[in-house]
Amino acid sequence: MLKLPGFSARTIAIGYAVISLLVLAMFAGPLWWAWNTNIEQVRTDLLQADSRRMCNLFARNGPFALAAAIDSQVMGTNDGVRKIILFTAPNGVKLAGNLPGWPADLPHVDGSSSATIDVDGMPRRIEMVQVTMAKGYRLLVASNLNRFDVLERLFIYGLLGCAVAVLLVAALGGVMIRRALLARVQNISQTTSAIIEGQLSRRLAEPGDGDELQLLTQTVNRMLDQIEHLVTGVQDVSNAIAHDLRTPLSELRARLEELSVARPSDEETYAEIDAAINDVDRVMSIFNALLRLAEIDSGSRRGGFVDVDLARLGAEVAEFYLPVAELKDIALSFVPTGNLTTVGDPVLLAQALGNLVENALKYAPEHGVIAITACRLADAPNNTLELVVADNGPGVAENERPKVVERFYRGDASRGTPGVGLGLSVVSAVARLHGGSLTLADNAPGLRATLQVAVQRA
C-alpha cells in the first residue's frame, strides 16, 4: 500500500519545489508538443504547395520553363540552408536545383517523408515532398530542418534556465516556509514544556495574521483554558472534599468514641446512633452529588434524552414543594407561557429546578414569595427555553454570584444552613448539558435565578 510522506517542514519544502517543477513542465510540455506538431504540419503544407505550383508550371510550359524557374529561385541563395530543390530528367540527369544529383540513399517514393542526406559534404535532416511527373521527370522539394536546431537549443536552454530559477525560488521558499513552521513549532514546544512543568497559565502566542494557524492557536488556547479550569477545579474540589468531610466524620468518630467510653442508657445510645446515621447521610449526599456532577460533565446522560414538556415538569416540581412552602407560609406559584417542549433529561431538569426552589425556600423569609415562570425566548439563539425562580430573600451579593456556582462554595449567609455547596453546581452542569446556562441576578429584593436550555430535536 502506498504510504504518504509525513507532514513536516522538510516535506513541505520539498513538495513546494516538486510542485513548482510540475507547473513548469505542464507549461513547457504543451508548448513543445505544439511546436513539433503544428510547425511540422505548416512546413509540410508549404512544401506541398510549392510542389503543386511547380507541377502546374511543368504541365503548362514544359520542363525547360520549370528548370528556369527553379534556377532563378535558388540562384544567389546559400544552398542547403533553407530550401532544397532538385529537378531531374527521366534518365536521372539534373536539370535544375541546388543539389548536385539525386541522393543515392533516398528512396524513389512519391509523397511526404523525412530523411538525412549529404548537402555540401555535411549531413542534413530534411523534410521533403517527392513528385514523379509526366514522362518520368522527378521533382524534390525539401526543407532543411537543421536550421531549426539553434531555435530548439535556445528553447531547451531557456527551459533549463527556468527550471534552475524555479528550483532556486522553490528552495528559498521552502527554507522560508520551513523556518516559519519551525518557529511556530518551537513556540508550541516551549509552551507545552512549561505547561508540563506545572505552569498551567502559559498560553500559545497568537501570530495575529488571521490565518489558519491563528485559528488553531485560539482553539488550543481555549482548550488550555478549559484544562486549567478543570485542574484548578479538581484541586479546589479535593480541598473542599477534605474540608467538608472532615466535620461529619469527626462528629461521627466523637459520637462513637463517647458511646464506647461512657456506655450510656439505651435511649441515649439510640439517639447517638440516629445522629451518626445523619452524619453518614451527609457524607453519602456529598459523594452522590459529586458522582452526579461527574456523570453530567462526561456527557453520558445525553443517551437518556427524551421529549420533555417543561410546563408539565415545572408544575410537578411546584406541586412537590408546595407543602414545604405552606409550612413556612411562603407563597409558591408557577406560571408557564407558550409551548415549552424540548428534548432533554427529565430527571436532571427536574432536579435542577428542584435545587433552585430548595434554595429559594431555604432563604426566603416567612410570608415570602417564590415565583416560578417558564417561557420560550423566540428571539434568542436556538429558540431558548427559560425557567426562572425568583424570591424575596436576602439574595446574593454581586461579587459572590460567580462563585456560588462553584463546587463546595458557601457564602457567609449560608454558613449556618444545611448543605454542602453543590446544589447550584449541579444546576449549572445540567444547563451546560442542555446547551444553556445558569445566571443569577438581583430581584430587588431577593435573588432571580434563570435556567436557560436550548430547544433541541430528538
C-alpha positions, 0 to 999 in steps of 0.5 A, spaced: 500 500 500 502 506 498 504 510 504 504 518 504 510 522 506 509 525 513 507 532 514 513 536 516 517 542 514 522 538 510 516 535 506 513 541 505 519 544 502 520 539 498 513 538 495 513 546 494 519 545 489 516 538 486 510 542 485 513 548 482 517 543 477 510 540 475 507 547 473 513 548 469 513 542 465 505 542 464 507 549 461 513 547 457 510 540 455 504 543 451 508 548 448 513 543 445 508 538 443 505 544 439 511 546 436 513 539 433 506 538 431 503 544 428 510 547 425 511 540 422 504 540 419 505 548 416 512 546 413 509 540 410 503 544 407 508 549 404 512 544 401 506 541 398 504 547 395 510 549 392 510 542 389 503 543 386 505 550 383 511 547 380 507 541 377 502 546 374 508 550 371 511 543 368 504 541 365 503 548 362 510 550 359 514 544 359 520 542 363 525 547 360 520 553 363 520 549 370 528 548 370 528 556 369 524 557 374 527 553 379 534 556 377 532 563 378 529 561 385 535 558 388 540 562 384 544 567 389 541 563 395 546 559 400 544 552 398 542 547 403 540 552 408 533 553 407 530 550 401 532 544 397 530 543 390 532 538 385 529 537 378 531 531 374 530 528 367 527 521 366 534 518 365 536 521 372 540 527 369 539 534 373 536 539 370 535 544 375 536 545 383 541 546 388 543 539 389 548 536 385 544 529 383 539 525 386 541 522 393 543 515 392 540 513 399 533 516 398 528 512 396 524 513 389 517 514 393 512 519 391 509 523 397 511 526 404 517 523 408 523 525 412 530 523 411 538 525 412 542 526 406 549 529 404 548 537 402 555 540 401 559 534 404 555 535 411 549 531 413 542 534 413 535 532 416 530 534 411 523 534 410 521 533 403 515 532 398 517 527 392 513 528 385 514 523 379 511 527 373 509 526 366 514 522 362 518 520 368 521 527 370 522 527 378 521 533 382 524 534 390 522 539 394 525 539 401 526 543 407 532 543 411 530 542 418 537 543 421 536 550 421 531 549 426 536 546 431 539 553 434 531 555 435 530 548 439 537 549 443 535 556 445 528 553 447 531 547 451 536 552 454 531 557 456 527 551 459 533 549 463 534 556 465 527 556 468 527 550 471 534 552 475 530 559 477 524 555 479 528 550 483 532 556 486 525 560 488 522 553 490 528 552 495 528 559 498 521 558 499 521 552 502 527 554 507 522 560 508 516 556 509 520 551 513 523 556 518 516 559 519 513 552 521 519 551 525 518 557 529 511 556 530 513 549 532 518 551 537 513 556 540 508 550 541 514 546 544 516 551 549 509 552 551 507 545 552 514 544 556 512 549 561 505 547 561 508 540 563 512 543 568 506 545 572 505 552 569 498 551 567 497 559 565 502 559 559 498 560 553 500 559 545 502 566 542 497 568 537 501 570 530 495 575 529 495 574 521 488 571 521 490 565 518 489 558 519 494 557 524 491 563 528 485 559 528 488 553 531 492 557 536 485 560 539 482 553 539 488 550 543 488 556 547 481 555 549 482 548 550 488 550 555 483 554 558 478 549 559 484 544 562 486 549 567 479 550 569 478 543 570 485 542 574 484 548 578 477 545 579 479 538 581 484 541 586 479 546 589 474 540 589 479 535 593 480 541 598 473 542 599 472 534 599 477 534 605 474 540 608 467 538 608 468 531 610 472 532 615 466 535 620 461 529 619 466 524 620 469 527 626 462 528 629 461 521 627 468 518 630 466 523 637 459 520 637 462 513 637 468 514 641 463 517 647 458 511 646 464 506 647 467 510 653 461 512 657 456 506 655 450 510 656 442 508 657 439 505 651 435 511 649 441 515 649 445 510 645 439 510 640 439 517 639 447 517 638 446 512 633 440 516 629 445 522 629 451 518 626 446 515 621 445 523 619 452 524 619 453 518 614 447 521 610 451 527 609 457 524 607 453 519 602 449 526 599 456 529 598 459 523 594 452 522 590 452 529 588 459 529 586 458 522 582 452 526 579 456 532 577 461 527 574 456 523 570 453 530 567 460 533 565 462 526 561 456 527 557 453 520 558 446 522 560 445 525 553 443 517 551 437 518 556 434 524 552 427 524 551 421 529 549 420 533 555 414 538 556 417 543 561 410 546 563 408 539 565 415 538 569 415 545 572 408 544 575 410 537 578 416 540 581 411 546 584 406 541 586 412 537 590 414 543 594 408 546 595 407 543 602 414 545 604 412 552 602 405 552 606 409 550 612 413 556 612 407 560 609 411 562 603 407 563 597 409 558 591 406 559 584 408 557 577 406 560 571 408 557 564 407 561 557 407 558 550 409 551 548 415 549 552 417 542 549 424 540 548 428 534 548 432 533 554 433 529 561 427 529 565 430 527 571 436 532 571 431 538 569 427 536 574 432 536 579 435 542 577 429 546 578 428 542 584 435 545 587 433 552 585 426 552 589 430 548 595 434 554 595 429 559 594 425 556 600 431 555 604 432 563 604 426 566 603 423 569 609 416 567 612 410 570 608 415 570 602 414 569 595 417 564 590 415 565 583 416 560 578 415 562 570 417 558 564 417 561 557 420 560 550 425 566 548 423 566 540 428 571 539 434 568 542 439 563 539 436 556 538 429 558 540 431 558 548 427 555 553 427 559 560 425 557 567 426 562 572 425 562 580 425 568 583 424 570 591 424 575 596 430 573 600 436 576 602 439 574 595 446 574 593 451 579 593 454 581 586 461 579 587 459 572 590 454 570 584 460 567 580 462 563 585 456 560 588 456 556 582 462 553 584 463 546 587 463 546 595 462 554 595 458 557 601 457 564 602 457 567 609 449 567 609 449 560 608 454 558 613 449 556 618 444 552 613 444 545 611 448 543 605 454 542 602 455 547 596 453 543 590 446 544 589 447 550 584 453 546 581 449 541 579 444 546 576 449 549 572 452 542 569 445 540 567 444 547 563 451 546 560 448 539 558 442 542 555 446 547 551 444 553 556 446 556 562 445 558 569 445 566 571 443 569 577 441 576 578 438 581 583 430 581 584 430 587 588 429 584 593 431 577 593 435 573 588 432 571 580 435 565 578 434 563 570 435 556 567 436 557 560 436 550 555 436 550 548 430 547 544 433 541 541 430 535 536 430 528 538 
